[in-house]
Every structure is written in C-alpha cells, then in structure tokens.
Amino acid sequence: MSVSCDECVGTQVHRAGWRKARKPHTCCACGERIPAGHRYYYTFQISEGDAETWQHCARCKALLEHLWSVLPDDEIPDPELNCGHTYEEMHGEPPPPEIAELAFV
C-alpha cells in the first residue's frame, strides 16, 4: 500500500484531477474497466526524466486518499495499491468500516 520516500526523487511535472472518460480506461489499481462517460482520477507525472500516468476509478481514489491521510510522512501510497501488505500489517489495526467497504478482493 505504500512506497518509502527514500526511493522518491523530486518530481519535475505533476498534473492530476478528475476527468470524464471519452473512451474506456482501466483502473491501474483494481483493474476494473472505467466506461466511457464515467468519471476517473487522472495523474500524470515526470520524475527522474520518466513519464508516468495513472487512471483510478472513484473507489480506488478514495482508498488512496485514506492512505495518504494515515501513512507516515516518509511514505506515500503505491498508486497501484499493491505493496504486498494488508492494512492491519501496516497500521496495527483493521481498516475503518467505510474503508473496508471500498476494498476489493
């Protein structure tokens, strides 16, 4: 669910925001299809000269927002929500009910 900021280098370009899909996309975290006409969260970033983009469905964006709020300052959420740890392993307690309801299996 997170990446150590020791691995992070300054970002040269960062653009992000909600968009309405003109064509189908796939959420980079859960792999579910984002149909044309639906809203999704788009992120574009250039760091160390490498360009990356992420498209998140609303559910995965809500999970990311929660993780941003609970992770230590020296960690950031993995954009693909795939760090190999459970919420309880990382935080020592189960996720709040509203976050557990968003989780996918």
Buried (B, 14 or more C-beta within 10 A) or exposed (E): BBBEEEEEEEEEEEEEEEBEBEEEBEBBBBEEEBEEEBEBBBBEBEBEEEEEEBBBBBBBBBBBEBBEEBBEEEBBBBBBBEBEEEBEEBBEEEBEEEBEEBBEE
